[in-house]
Amino acid sequence: MVTNDRQKQGLLAGVSLLLMAVVAGFSFGYVYNGMVLPDQDSQTVENIRNGLGLFRVGALGWILILVLDVIVALTLLRYFKPIHSTLSFMTAGLRLVYTAFLGLAISHLFAVIGRISSAAETSDIMASLHSFEVIWSGSLALFGLHLLGLGILSLRSDIVPRIWGWLLVVAGICYTGVHGAKALLPAMLEQVHQAEMVLSLPMALGELGFAIWLIYACFRTNPSAV
């Protein structure tokens, strides 16, 4: 059973991370990727127009993701603060700055809804979708630095298994490298996308694996052995 405040913070962070993954799978994986087709502007706009209700639900899902990001940042701050206070604040701050940029990106999804409803030009609608993707992708470089900070904190702690610390470090480097390259090397975008496909597993495994461990650690029969 959960025995102390720190474990409760870990439980809340772990559950929030897993819920975030589910909502992201719906809002981005199912709704956005299902409607927004690369190099098919007219079909993309038609897809959103015909499925505007679903697109709106997907946009609301992004709002939930934003709220969960804030919860994760604050709970992990409390979880790791006894390990290293300054680094914990910096790591949480990076996620909160990322979340602020995510909020800006999400505003462009709601701009799409408004433009669809007002029968705006296809070019204007696609410009809003492009702004969402560029802002979100760029902010993921900051998210990678947040994961790197979590990895270092995990490696410095005496409670988190070192495997999760190293996986978080690797995930953080991958996120920052891939999304930094997207912003700084637009001429090599195809190669960056290929690298992203290869690195997608370690990028996902670090935080999700850590989330599952946080939940598991809260319910171990012998908390002192965590």
MIDOSE-1310 file (N, C-alpha, C; in nm, 2 decimals, decimal comma, always signed):
residues 226
mvtn	+0,08/-0,12/+0,00/+0,00/+0,00/+0,00/+0,09/+0,13/+0,00; +0,03/+0,24/-0,04/+0,11/+0,36/-0,04/+0,13/+0,41/+0,10; +0,26/+0,44/+0,13/+0,29/+0,46/+0,27/+0,34/+0,61/+0,30; +0,38/+0,68/+0,21/+0,42/+0,82/+0,24/+0,39/+0,91/+0,13
drqk	+0,41/+1,04/+0,16/+0,38/+1,15/+0,06/+0,46/+1,13/-0,07; +0,59/+1,10/-0,06/+0,67/+1,09/-0,17/+0,62/+0,98/-0,27; +0,58/+0,87/-0,21/+0,52/+0,76/-0,30/+0,39/+0,80/-0,36; +0,31/+0,88/-0,28/+0,18/+0,93/-0,34/+0,21/+1,02/-0,46
qgll	+0,32/+1,11/-0,45/+0,35/+1,19/-0,56/+0,40/+1,11/-0,68; +0,47/+1,00/-0,65/+0,51/+0,91/-0,76/+0,40/+0,85/-0,83; +0,30/+0,80/-0,74/+0,18/+0,74/-0,80/+0,10/+0,84/-0,89; +0,08/+0,96/-0,84/+0,01/+1,06/-0,92/+0,08/+1,09/-1,05
agvs	+0,22/+1,10/-1,04/+0,29/+1,12/-1,16/+0,28/+1,01/-1,26; +0,30/+0,89/-1,21/+0,29/+0,77/-1,30/+0,16/+0,75/-1,37; +0,05/+0,77/-1,29/-0,09/+0,76/-1,35/-0,11/+0,87/-1,45; -0,06/+0,99/-1,42/-0,08/+1,10/-1,51/-0,01/+1,08/-1,64
lllm	+0,12/+1,02/-1,63/+0,19/+0,99/-1,75/+0,13/+0,89/-1,84; +0,07/+0,78/-1,78/+0,01/+0,68/-1,86/-0,12/+0,73/-1,92; -0,20/+0,81/-1,84/-0,32/+0,87/-1,90/-0,28/+0,96/-2,01; -0,18/+1,04/-2,00/-0,13/+1,13/-2,10/-0,10/+1,05/-2,23
avva	-0,03/+0,94/-2,22/+0,00/+0,85/-2,33/-0,13/+0,81/-2,41; -0,23/+0,77/-2,33/-0,35/+0,72/-2,39/-0,42/+0,84/-2,46; -0,43/+0,95/-2,40/-0,50/+1,07/-2,46/-0,42/+1,11/-2,59; -0,29/+1,11/-2,58/-0,21/+1,15/-2,69/-0,22/+1,05/-2,81
gfsf	-0,24/+0,92/-2,78/-0,26/+0,82/-2,88/-0,39/+0,85/-2,95; -0,49/+0,90/-2,88/-0,62/+0,93/-2,94/-0,61/+1,07/-3,02; -0,57/+1,17/-2,95/-0,57/+1,31/-3,01/-0,47/+1,32/-3,12; -0,35/+1,27/-3,11/-0,25/+1,29/-3,21/-0,25/+1,16/-3,31
gyvy	-0,24/+1,04/-3,25/-0,23/+0,93/-3,33/-0,35/+0,89/-3,41; -0,47/+0,90/-3,35/-0,59/+0,87/-3,42/-0,65/+0,99/-3,49; -0,68/+1,09/-3,42/-0,75/+1,21/-3,48/-0,66/+1,29/-3,57; -0,55/+1,34/-3,52/-0,47/+1,43/-3,61/-0,41/+1,36/-3,72
ngmv	-0,34/+1,25/-3,70/-0,28/+1,17/-3,81/-0,38/+1,11/-3,90; -0,50/+1,09/-3,85/-0,60/+1,03/-3,94/-0,66/+1,13/-4,03; -0,66/+1,26/-3,99/-0,72/+1,37/-4,08/-0,62/+1,45/-4,15; -0,50/+1,47/-4,10/-0,40/+1,56/-4,16/-0,31/+1,47/-4,24
lpdq	-0,32/+1,49/-4,37/-0,24/+1,40/-4,46/-0,13/+1,48/-4,53; -0,01/+1,44/-4,52/+0,10/+1,51/-4,58/+0,08/+1,54/-4,73; +0,11/+1,66/-4,77/+0,10/+1,70/-4,91/-0,03/+1,68/-4,97; -0,14/+1,67/-4,89/-0,27/+1,66/-4,95/-0,36/+1,76/-4,88
dsqt	-0,34/+1,89/-4,91/-0,41/+2,00/-4,84/-0,56/+2,00/-4,85; -0,60/+1,98/-4,98/-0,75/+1,98/-5,00/-0,82/+1,86/-4,93; -0,76/+1,74/-4,93/-0,81/+1,63/-4,87/-0,81/+1,65/-4,71; -0,70/+1,71/-4,66/-0,69/+1,73/-4,52/-0,81/+1,82/-4,47
veni	-0,83/+1,93/-4,54/-0,94/+2,03/-4,51/-1,07/+1,96/-4,52; -1,09/+1,88/-4,62/-1,22/+1,81/-4,64/-1,24/+1,71/-4,52; -1,13/+1,64/-4,48/-1,14/+1,54/-4,37/-1,18/+1,62/-4,24; -1,12/+1,73/-4,21/-1,15/+1,80/-4,09/-1,29/+1,86/-4,10
rngl	-1,33/+1,91/-4,21/-1,47/+1,97/-4,23/-1,57/+1,86/-4,21; -1,55/+1,74/-4,26/-1,65/+1,63/-4,25/-1,64/+1,57/-4,11; -1,53/+1,58/-4,04/-1,52/+1,52/-3,90/-1,49/+1,63/-3,80; -1,55/+1,74/-3,81/-1,52/+1,86/-3,73/-1,55/+1,83/-3,58
glfr	-1,65/+1,75/-3,55/-1,68/+1,71/-3,41/-1,57/+1,63/-3,35; -1,52/+1,53/-3,43/-1,41/+1,45/-3,38/-1,28/+1,53/-3,36; -1,26/+1,62/-3,46/-1,14/+1,71/-3,45/-1,15/+1,80/-3,33; -1,27/+1,85/-3,29/-1,28/+1,93/-3,17/-1,26/+1,85/-3,05
vgal	-1,31/+1,72/-3,04/-1,28/+1,64/-2,93/-1,13/+1,61/-2,92; -1,06/+1,59/-3,03/-0,92/+1,57/-3,03/-0,84/+1,70/-2,97; -0,89/+1,82/-3,01/-0,83/+1,94/-2,96/-0,85/+1,95/-2,81; -0,97/+1,91/-2,76/-0,99/+1,91/-2,62/-0,90/+1,81/-2,54
gwil	-0,87/+1,70/-2,61/-0,78/+1,60/-2,56/-0,64/+1,67/-2,54; -0,60/+1,76/-2,63/-0,47/+1,83/-2,61/-0,47/+1,91/-2,49; -0,59/+1,97/-2,45/-0,60/+2,05/-2,33/-0,58/+1,96/-2,21; -0,64/+1,84/-2,21/-0,61/+1,75/-2,10/-0,47/+1,71/-2,09
ilvl	-0,40/+1,69/-2,20/-0,26/+1,66/-2,20/-0,18/+1,77/-2,14; -0,22/+1,90/-2,17/-0,15/+2,01/-2,11/-0,16/+2,02/-1,96; -0,29/+1,99/-1,91/-0,31/+1,99/-1,77/-0,23/+1,88/-1,70; -0,23/+1,76/-1,76/-0,15/+1,65/-1,71/+0,00/+1,68/-1,71
dviv	+0,05/+1,75/-1,81/+0,19/+1,79/-1,81/+0,23/+1,88/-1,69; +0,14/+1,97/-1,65/+0,16/+2,05/-1,54/+0,16/+1,97/-1,41; +0,07/+1,87/-1,40/+0,06/+1,79/-1,28/+0,19/+1,70/-1,27; +0,24/+1,65/-1,38/+0,36/+1,57/-1,38/+0,48/+1,65/-1,34
altl	+0,49/+1,77/-1,39/+0,60/+1,86/-1,36/+0,61/+1,89/-1,21; +0,49/+1,92/-1,15/+0,49/+1,96/-1,01/+0,51/+1,83/-0,92; +0,45/+1,72/-0,95/+0,46/+1,60/-0,87/+0,60/+1,55/-0,87; +0,67/+1,55/-0,99/+0,80/+1,50/-1,00/+0,90/+1,60/-0,93
lryf	+0,86/+1,72/-0,93/+0,94/+1,82/-0,85/+0,95/+1,78/-0,71; +0,83/+1,75/-0,65/+0,83/+1,71/-0,51/+0,89/+1,57/-0,49; +0,88/+1,49/-0,59/+0,94/+1,35/-0,57/+1,09/+1,36/-0,57; +1,15/+1,44/-0,65/+1,30/+1,44/-0,66/+1,36/+1,55/-0,58
kpih	+1,28/+1,64/-0,52/+1,34/+1,75/-0,45/+1,44/+1,71/-0,34; +1,41/+1,60/-0,27/+1,51/+1,56/-0,17/+1,64/+1,51/-0,23; +1,64/+1,47/-0,36/+1,77/+1,43/-0,42/+1,86/+1,54/-0,45; +1,80/+1,65/-0,52/+1,88/+1,77/-0,56/+1,78/+1,88/-0,59
stls	+1,77/+1,97/-0,49/+1,66/+2,07/-0,50/+1,68/+2,16/-0,63; +1,80/+2,21/-0,66/+1,81/+2,30/-0,77/+1,78/+2,23/-0,90; +1,84/+2,11/-0,92/+1,82/+2,04/-1,05/+1,67/+2,00/-1,06; +1,60/+1,97/-0,95/+1,46/+1,93/-0,95/+1,38/+2,05/-1,00
fmta	+1,41/+2,17/-0,95/+1,34/+2,29/-0,99/+1,37/+2,32/-1,14; +1,49/+2,31/-1,18/+1,53/+2,33/-1,32/+1,45/+2,23/-1,42; +1,45/+2,11/-1,38/+1,39/+2,00/-1,46/+1,24/+2,03/-1,47; +1,17/+2,06/-1,36/+1,03/+2,09/-1,36/+1,00/+2,22/-1,44
glrl	+1,09/+2,32/-1,43/+1,08/+2,44/-1,50/+1,08/+2,42/-1,65; +1,17/+2,33/-1,70/+1,18/+2,30/-1,84/+1,05/+2,24/-1,89; +0,99/+2,15/-1,81/+0,86/+2,09/-1,85/+0,75/+2,20/-1,86; +0,75/+2,29/-1,76/+0,65/+2,39/-1,76/+0,67/+2,49/-1,88
vyta	+0,79/+2,52/-1,91/+0,81/+2,61/-2,03/+0,77/+2,53/-2,16; +0,80/+2,40/-2,16/+0,75/+2,32/-2,28/+0,60/+2,33/-2,28; +0,53/+2,32/-2,17/+0,39/+2,32/-2,16/+0,33/+2,45/-2,21; +0,40/+2,56/-2,18/+0,35/+2,69/-2,22/+0,36/+2,69/-2,38
flgl	+0,46/+2,64/-2,44/+0,47/+2,64/-2,58/+0,36/+2,54/-2,64; +0,34/+2,43/-2,57/+0,23/+2,34/-2,61/+0,10/+2,41/-2,61; +0,07/+2,49/-2,51/-0,05/+2,57/-2,51/-0,06/+2,66/-2,63; +0,05/+2,73/-2,67/+0,05/+2,81/-2,78/+0,02/+2,73/-2,91
aish	+0,08/+2,61/-2,92/+0,05/+2,53/-3,03/-0,09/+2,48/-3,04; -0,15/+2,45/-2,93/-0,29/+2,40/-2,92/-0,38/+2,52/-2,97; -0,35/+2,64/-2,94/-0,43/+2,75/-2,98/-0,45/+2,75/-3,13; -0,35/+2,70/-3,21/-0,37/+2,70/-3,35/-0,46/+2,59/-3,40
lfav	-0,48/+2,48/-3,32/-0,58/+2,38/-3,35/-0,72/+2,44/-3,34; -0,74/+2,52/-3,23/-0,87/+2,59/-3,22/-0,89/+2,70/-3,33; -0,78/+2,75/-3,38/-0,79/+2,84/-3,49/-0,84/+2,77/-3,61; -0,79/+2,65/-3,63/-0,84/+2,56/-3,74/-0,99/+2,54/-3,73
igri	-1,04/+2,51/-3,61/-1,18/+2,49/-3,60/-1,26/+2,62/-3,63; -1,21/+2,73/-3,59/-1,28/+2,86/-3,63/-1,27/+2,88/-3,77; -1,16/+2,85/-3,84/-1,15/+2,88/-3,98/-1,23/+2,78/-4,06; -1,24/+2,66/-4,02/-1,33/+2,56/-4,09/-1,47/+2,61/-4,08
ssaa	-1,51/+2,65/-3,96/-1,65/+2,70/-3,94/-1,69/+2,82/-4,02; -1,59/+2,91/-4,04/-1,61/+3,03/-4,12/-1,58/+3,01/-4,27; -1,55/+2,89/-4,31/-1,52/+2,86/-4,45/-1,40/+2,94/-4,50; -1,30/+2,94/-4,43/-1,18/+3,01/-4,47/-1,11/+2,94/-4,58
etsd	-1,01/+3,01/-4,64/-0,93/+2,95/-4,75/-0,85/+2,83/-4,70; -0,83/+2,73/-4,79/-0,75/+2,61/-4,75/-0,61/+2,65/-4,71; -0,55/+2,75/-4,77/-0,42/+2,80/-4,73/-0,41/+2,85/-4,59; -0,51/+2,92/-4,54/-0,52/+2,97/-4,41/-0,53/+2,86/-4,31
imas	-0,61/+2,76/-4,34/-0,63/+2,64/-4,25/-0,50/+2,57/-4,24; -0,44/+2,54/-4,35/-0,31/+2,47/-4,35/-0,20/+2,54/-4,28; -0,21/+2,68/-4,28/-0,11/+2,76/-4,21/-0,12/+2,74/-4,06; -0,24/+2,73/-4,01/-0,27/+2,70/-3,87/-0,22/+2,56/-3,83
lhsf	-0,24/+2,47/-3,91/-0,19/+2,33/-3,89/-0,04/+2,33/-3,89; +0,02/+2,40/-3,98/+0,16/+2,40/-3,99/+0,22/+2,47/-3,86; +0,16/+2,58/-3,82/+0,20/+2,65/-3,70/+0,20/+2,55/-3,57; +0,09/+2,48/-3,56/+0,08/+2,38/-3,45/+0,19/+2,28/-3,46
eviw	+0,22/+2,23/-3,57/+0,33/+2,13/-3,58/+0,47/+2,19/-3,55; +0,49/+2,30/-3,61/+0,63/+2,37/-3,59/+0,65/+2,40/-3,44; +0,55/+2,47/-3,38/+0,57/+2,51/-3,24/+0,58/+2,39/-3,15; +0,49/+2,29/-3,17/+0,50/+2,17/-3,08/+0,63/+2,09/-3,10
sgsl	+0,67/+2,07/-3,23/+0,80/+2,00/-3,25/+0,92/+2,08/-3,19; +0,92/+2,21/-3,21/+1,03/+2,28/-3,15/+1,04/+2,27/-3,00; +0,92/+2,27/-2,94/+0,91/+2,27/-2,79/+0,95/+2,13/-2,74; +0,94/+2,03/-2,82/+0,98/+1,89/-2,78/+1,13/+1,88/-2,75
alfg	+1,21/+1,98/-2,81/+1,35/+1,98/-2,78/+1,37/+2,02/-2,63; +1,29/+2,11/-2,58/+1,29/+2,14/-2,44/+1,24/+2,02/-2,35; +1,14/+1,95/-2,40/+1,09/+1,83/-2,33/+1,20/+1,73/-2,32; +1,29/+1,72/-2,42/+1,40/+1,63/-2,41/+1,50/+1,67/-2,30
lhll	+1,52/+1,80/-2,29/+1,61/+1,84/-2,18/+1,55/+1,81/-2,04; +1,41/+1,82/-2,03/+1,34/+1,78/-1,91/+1,37/+1,63/-1,88; +1,35/+1,55/-1,98/+1,38/+1,40/-1,96/+1,52/+1,38/-1,92; +1,61/+1,45/-1,98/+1,76/+1,44/-1,94/+1,77/+1,47/-1,80
glgi	+1,71/+1,58/-1,75/+1,72/+1,61/-1,61/+1,66/+1,51/-1,52; +1,55/+1,45/-1,56/+1,49/+1,34/-1,48/+1,58/+1,22/-1,47; +1,65/+1,19/-1,59/+1,74/+1,08/-1,59/+1,86/+1,10/-1,49; +1,91/+1,22/-1,49/+2,02/+1,25/-1,40/+1,98/+1,24/-1,25
lslr	+1,86/+1,30/-1,23/+1,80/+1,29/-1,09/+1,78/+1,14/-1,05; +1,73/+1,06/-1,14/+1,71/+0,92/-1,11/+1,84/+0,85/-1,08; +1,95/+0,88/-1,16/+2,08/+0,82/-1,14/+2,14/+0,86/-1,01; +2,11/+0,98/-0,96/+2,16/+1,03/-0,84/+2,09/+0,98/-0,72
sdiv	+1,97/+0,92/-0,74/+1,88/+0,88/-0,63/+1,92/+0,74/-0,59; +1,88/+0,70/-0,47/+1,90/+0,56/-0,42/+1,78/+0,48/-0,42; +1,67/+0,53/-0,49/+1,54/+0,46/-0,49/+1,50/+0,42/-0,63; +1,54/+0,49/-0,73/+1,50/+0,46/-0,87/+1,61/+0,36/-0,93
priw	+1,57/+0,25/-0,98/+1,66/+0,16/-1,05/+1,74/+0,23/-1,16; +1,87/+0,21/-1,17/+1,95/+0,28/-1,26/+1,91/+0,26/-1,41; +1,85/+0,15/-1,44/+1,80/+0,13/-1,58/+1,71/+0,24/-1,62; +1,62/+0,29/-1,54/+1,53/+0,39/-1,57/+1,60/+0,52/-1,59
gwll	+1,70/+0,55/-1,51/+1,77/+0,67/-1,52/+1,84/+0,68/-1,66; +1,91/+0,57/-1,69/+1,98/+0,57/-1,82/+1,88/+0,57/-1,94; +1,77/+0,51/-1,93/+1,67/+0,51/-2,04/+1,61/+0,65/-2,05; +1,59/+0,72/-1,94/+1,54/+0,86/-1,95/+1,65/+0,95/-2,01
vvag	+1,78/+0,93/-1,98/+1,88/+1,01/-2,04/+1,89/+0,99/-2,19; +1,88/+0,86/-2,23/+1,88/+0,83/-2,37/+1,76/+0,89/-2,44; +1,64/+0,88/-2,38/+1,52/+0,94/-2,44/+1,53/+1,09/-2,45; +1,59/+1,15/-2,35/+1,60/+1,30/-2,35/+1,70/+1,34/-2,46
icyt	+1,81/+1,27/-2,48/+1,90/+1,30/-2,59/+1,83/+1,28/-2,72; +1,76/+1,18/-2,74/+1,69/+1,15/-2,87/+1,59/+1,26/-2,90; +1,50/+1,30/-2,80/+1,40/+1,40/-2,82/+1,47/+1,53/-2,86; +1,57/+1,58/-2,78/+1,64/+1,70/-2,81/+1,71/+1,70/-2,94
gvhg	+1,78/+1,59/-2,97/+1,85/+1,58/-3,10/+1,76/+1,58/-3,22; +1,65/+1,50/-3,22/+1,56/+1,49/-3,33/+1,49/+1,62/-3,35; +1,43/+1,68/-3,25/+1,35/+1,79/-3,27/+1,43/+1,92/-3,28; +1,55/+1,92/-3,23/+1,64/+2,03/-3,25/+1,69/+2,03/-3,40
akal	+1,71/+1,91/-3,45/+1,75/+1,90/-3,59/+1,64/+1,94/-3,69; +1,52/+1,91/-3,65/+1,40/+1,95/-3,73/+1,40/+2,10/-3,75; +1,43/+2,17/-3,64/+1,43/+2,32/-3,64/+1,55/+2,38/-3,70; +1,67/+2,32/-3,68/+1,79/+2,38/-3,73/+1,84/+2,33/-3,86
lpam	+1,79/+2,21/-3,91/+1,84/+2,15/-4,03/+1,72/+2,12/-4,12; +1,64/+2,22/-4,17/+1,53/+2,19/-4,25/+1,56/+2,12/-4,38; +1,68/+2,14/-4,43/+1,72/+2,08/-4,56/+1,74/+1,93/-4,55; +1,76/+1,88/-4,42/+1,78/+1,74/-4,40/+1,66/+1,68/-4,33
leqv	+1,54/+1,73/-4,36/+1,42/+1,69/-4,29/+1,39/+1,54/-4,31; +1,41/+1,50/-4,43/+1,38/+1,35/-4,47/+1,47/+1,26/-4,38; +1,60/+1,29/-4,37/+1,69/+1,21/-4,29/+1,65/+1,22/-4,15; +1,61/+1,33/-4,10/+1,57/+1,35/-3,96/+1,45/+1,26/-3,93
hqae	+1,35/+1,26/-4,02/+1,23/+1,18/-4,01/+1,27/+1,03/-4,00; +1,37/+0,99/-4,08/+1,41/+0,85/-4,08/+1,48/+0,82/-3,95; +1,56/+0,91/-3,89/+1,62/+0,89/-3,76/+1,51/+0,88/-3,65; +1,41/+0,96/-3,67/+1,30/+0,96/-3,57/+1,23/+0,83/-3,56
mvls	+1,21/+0,77/-3,68/+1,15/+0,64/-3,68/+1,23/+0,53/-3,61; +1,36/+0,54/-3,63/+1,45/+0,45/-3,56/+1,45/+0,47/-3,41; +1,45/+0,60/-3,37/+1,47/+0,63/-3,23/+1,33/+0,64/-3,15; +1,22/+0,61/-3,22/+1,09/+0,63/-3,16/+1,07/+0,53/-3,04
lpma	+1,13/+0,41/-3,04/+1,12/+0,32/-2,93/+1,19/+0,37/-2,81; +1,32/+0,41/-2,81/+1,38/+0,46/-2,69/+1,32/+0,59/-2,65; +1,27/+0,67/-2,74/+1,20/+0,80/-2,70/+1,08/+0,77/-2,62; +1,01/+0,67/-2,65/+0,88/+0,64/-2,58/+0,91/+0,56/-2,45
lgel	+1,01/+0,47/-2,46/+1,03/+0,37/-2,35/+1,08/+0,44/-2,22; +1,16/+0,54/-2,23/+1,21/+0,60/-2,11/+1,11/+0,65/-2,02; +1,02/+0,74/-2,06/+0,92/+0,80/-1,98/+0,81/+0,70/-1,94; +0,76/+0,62/-2,04/+0,65/+0,53/-2,01/+0,70/+0,42/-1,91
gfai	+0,82/+0,37/-1,94/+0,87/+0,27/-1,84/+0,89/+0,32/-1,70; +0,94/+0,45/-1,70/+0,95/+0,51/-1,57/+0,82/+0,53/-1,50; +0,71/+0,56/-1,58/+0,58/+0,58/-1,52/+0,53/+0,45/-1,46; +0,55/+0,34/-1,53/+0,50/+0,21/-1,48/+0,58/+0,18/-1,36
wliy	+0,71/+0,21/-1,35/+0,78/+0,18/-1,23/+0,73/+0,26/-1,11; +0,70/+0,39/-1,14/+0,65/+0,47/-1,03/+0,53/+0,41/-0,96; +0,44/+0,36/-1,05/+0,31/+0,30/-1,00/+0,35/+0,17/-0,92; +0,43/+0,09/-0,98/+0,47/-0,03/-0,92/+0,54/-0,01/-0,78
acfr	+0,62/+0,09/-0,78/+0,70/+0,12/-0,66/+0,61/+0,16/-0,54; +0,50/+0,22/-0,57/+0,41/+0,26/-0,46/+0,34/+0,15/-0,40; +0,33/+0,03/-0,46/+0,25/-0,08/-0,41/+0,33/-0,20/-0,38; +0,46/-0,18/-0,37/+0,55/-0,29/-0,33/+0,52/-0,32/-0,18
tnps	+0,53/-0,44/-0,14/+0,50/-0,48/+0,00/+0,61/-0,43/+0,09; +0,72/-0,41/+0,04/+0,83/-0,36/+0,12/+0,89/-0,23/+0,07; +0,82/-0,12/+0,10/+0,86/+0,01/+0,05/+1,01/+0,05/+0,07; +1,07/+0,00/+0,18/+1,21/+0,03/+0,20/+1,30/-0,02/+0,10
av	+1,25/-0,12/+0,03/+1,34/-0,19/-0,07/+1,32/-0,13/-0,21; +1,24/-0,02/-0,22/+1,22/+0,04/-0,35/+1,35/+0,11/-0,40
